[in-house]
Amino acid sequence: MENTISILENLKRETQKDESEIISMAFKTGLKHLWRELILGKYLRGKVSRDEAIETVGIDWVELAERQKKAMMEDLESALKK
């Protein structure tokens, strides 16, 4: 896997943006990702409603989280039967 400096250099070259702009974009993207994971985790644990999760992160992310949880539960159930 490439190191952070290599990735930053590649992004600078490919996007024609300066380092500070790329770092700012990365920071914002990271925060959005962390927020989305927090909301989806709360939804899957029943701490926020489905509607609230959809309003906050969008239907696509909520449906993806639901599918992933269903698949995980099916795998767990299968493993426990063995």
C-alpha positions in Angstrom: 0.0 0.0 0.0 1.2 3.4 -0.8 2.2 5.7 2.0 0.5 9.0 2.7 3.1 11.2 1.1 2.9 9.1 -2.2 -0.9 9.3 -2.2 -0.8 13.1 -1.6 1.8 13.6 -4.4 -0.4 11.5 -6.8 -3.5 13.4 -5.9 -1.7 16.7 -6.4 -0.5 15.6 -9.8 -3.8 14.1 -10.9 -6.1 16.8 -9.6 -3.9 19.8 -10.2 -4.8 21.0 -6.7 -2.4 22.2 -4.1 -1.5 20.3 -1.0 -3.5 22.4 1.4 -6.7 22.0 -0.7 -6.2 18.2 -0.9 -5.6 18.0 2.9 -8.7 20.1 3.6 -10.8 17.9 1.3 -9.4 14.8 3.0 -10.2 16.1 6.4 -13.8 17.0 5.4 -14.2 13.6 3.8 -12.9 11.8 6.9 -15.3 13.8 9.1 -18.2 12.9 6.9 -17.2 9.3 7.0 -16.9 9.2 10.8 -20.3 11.0 11.1 -22.0 8.5 8.8 -20.5 5.5 10.7 -21.7 7.0 14.0 -25.3 7.5 12.7 -25.4 4.1 11.1 -24.1 2.4 14.2 -26.7 4.2 16.3 -29.4 3.1 13.8 -28.3 -0.5 13.8 -28.3 -0.5 17.7 -31.8 1.0 17.7 -30.7 4.3 19.2 -32.0 6.4 16.2 -35.0 5.7 14.0 -34.7 4.5 10.4 -36.2 7.8 9.2 -33.7 9.8 11.2 -30.8 7.7 9.8 -32.1 8.2 6.2 -32.5 11.9 6.7 -29.0 12.2 8.1 -27.0 9.9 5.8 -29.3 8.9 3.0 -31.3 5.9 2.0 -28.5 4.2 0.1 -26.2 4.1 3.1 -29.0 2.9 5.4 -30.0 0.1 3.0 -26.3 -0.9 2.6 -25.9 -1.1 6.4 -29.1 -3.2 6.6 -27.8 -5.6 4.0 -24.4 -5.9 5.7 -26.0 -6.5 9.0 -28.3 -9.2 7.5 -25.4 -10.9 5.9 -23.4 -10.8 9.1 -26.3 -12.3 11.1 -26.7 -15.0 8.5 -23.0 -15.9 8.7 -23.1 -15.9 12.5 -26.2 -18.1 12.5 -24.5 -20.5 10.1 -21.3 -20.6 12.2 -23.3 -21.3 15.4 -25.0 -24.3 13.8 -21.6 -26.0 13.1 
